[in-house]
């Protein structure tokens, strides 16, 4: 998997917040489109949603629980 830019990582984190039912800040459209191409997000009626692959990537980046 290619490294994500800061904007793409930020968008993915915001999509995770949205999925958790929390207020998510603005989602960068360009970054969300790239995440969709990578299979980390998908387009929905509400904008974009994080995919299970996107959630797994964030979990791996966070490392083991402390």
N, C-alpha and C positions, 0 to 999 in steps of 0.2 A: 504494500500500500504506500502510495506516495505521501510524503510529508504534507501536512496541511499548512496553509498560511495562517497567520494570526487571525485574519478576518474569517477564514473558513472554520477554524477551531472555535472562535467566539460564536459564530452562527450555530455551530453544532451544540455548544453548551447552552445557548439560548433556546434551542429546540428541545433540549432535555428538560429545561425549566418549564417550558410550555407543556410538555408531556406530563410533568409532575403536578400540573395544575397551578403553578406559580405564575406570577406576572413575568412575562418575558419581554425584554427590551426589543427594539427594532431588529429585525432579521435582515441582514445584507442580502439583497436579491441575487447579486452576482455570485456571492459565496454559496447561497442556498442552491443555485443552479449547478454549481460544481459538485456540491455534496450529493445532489440528485444523480448526477452522472457517475459518481463513485459508489452509489448504492447506500449512502449513509443517511439520506433523507429522501422523502417522496412528496410529491405535490398533492395537496388535498384541497377541499373547498375552503378550508380555513387558512390556506397559505401553504406552509410546508410542515411536515412532521418528521421526527427522527425515526429511523428504521431500527430494527433489532441490531443490525450491523453497526449503526452509528452509536447506539448505546453501549455495545460491546467495546468499541474503540475507545470511548471515553472511560469505561471501566478499566481497560488495560492501561491507559495513560495515567490514571489515578494511582495505580499500583495496589498492592495488598493493603487491606484495612489495618490501621495502627492500633 
